[in-house]
Structure formats: C-alpha cells, structure tokens
Amino acid sequence: QQFTVKAAQQSRDALSKIVFAALFDLVVEHINTVSRSPVSSHSIGILDIFGFEMLKVNSFEQLCINFVNEMLQEQFNESVFAAERRLFKAEGVEVEDGTLQSSAARLRLMTRILQ
C-alpha cells in the first residue's frame, strides 16, 4: 500500500475532528451536569443567527457552523447597513441613526477560544 501526503493530511484532519468533538462533548456534559444542580441557576446556550434550530444534542460541528454563520451575519450587517446609511445621507434622507447590536465582542471571544 502506497502512503501519500494527502492521505496523511486527511487522516490527521479526521483524527483532529474526532478529538475536538470528544472534548466538546465532555465540556458540554460537564456544564450540563453542573447546571442541573438544584442550587445552580446557570446555563450556557449557543443559538444560531435565526434561532430556528431545536437540537437535542449540540455537536462541535454545529458550534462551528453557528460560529461561521454569526461571522457572516456580522459582516453582512456592517457592510449593508453602513452602505444604506451612506446612501440615505447622500440623497439627503434623514433617518434615525439606530444602533445595530453587534456580535463583534462575542465573535472575538469565540475566535480566541477556537484558535
């Protein structure tokens, strides 16, 4: 059997995925155990950008999907709403400069954690 660099990289990536998924499951299990305590009112939730998913099991893959979706939504919000404000200003249309809640701080935190 011939071993290749590509096969080694694929094996490495598969092993990494399994290790990260197992670690994520352990962390979630521990958090769930602690938060079920009668004296604890703490919980941790991870929600996708639309909040439509009701998953019985949160997986590492779902966390990554939701994280990337949040990053894309943040980029979309920044570019689209900033462009709209510039357009309104250029056309002399007065609009309230409403503040859009940014996820930037949460995204920076998650980026540091996932690196």
Helices and strands as residue ranges (DSSP letters): H 5-35, H 60-90, H 104-114
